[in-house]
Amino acid sequence: MMTIADLKAGMKHAETITVEDRLTVTRVVTMFTPETEMPPVLATAYMIGFVEWTCMRLLEPYLEPQQRSLGTLVNLSHSAATPVGMKVTAEVTLEAVENRRLRFSVVCRDEVDVICEGQHERFVVDIERFMKGLRKKQGLE
């Protein structure tokens, strides 16, 4: 069985999605201001979520059943628009393992352009302890 102790700098992982209408800035903005018209392109919010998911996929085999990784830092550009129907690939590289803190470099490309570059950090937590802290914050414990 692999553990987070087996994670090494230089590990890479990639995932690809197709931009659907539900992933566009048009959909995100309607949650806040329904009357604002925006172009039907990949929303930065969903791009960030896709990057996080790609990092999580790299980490999955190394986490114990009670462990999860949570995003703690996002520093990503979003330099080109991607229309509905186009594929986007996120490529993540584990740059550093500092105990439970994990640093990644990120590049996302659509079928034409590099659309994103930057860094992302995640932290490995024990999910029961984390949930206990949330319940305490909510005044439930």
DADA-V992031 format. One record per helix or strand. SS is the DSSP state (~ for helix, > for strand). FROM is the first residue (numbers start at 1). TO is the last residue. If there is no record, write none. Layout:
# DADA-V992031
SS/FROM/TO, SS/FROM/TO
This chain:
# DADA-V992031
~/4/6, >/12/18, ~/21/23, >/24/24, ~/25/30, >/41/42, ~/44/62, >/67/76, >/83/83, >/87/98, >/101/110, >/114/126, ~/127/137
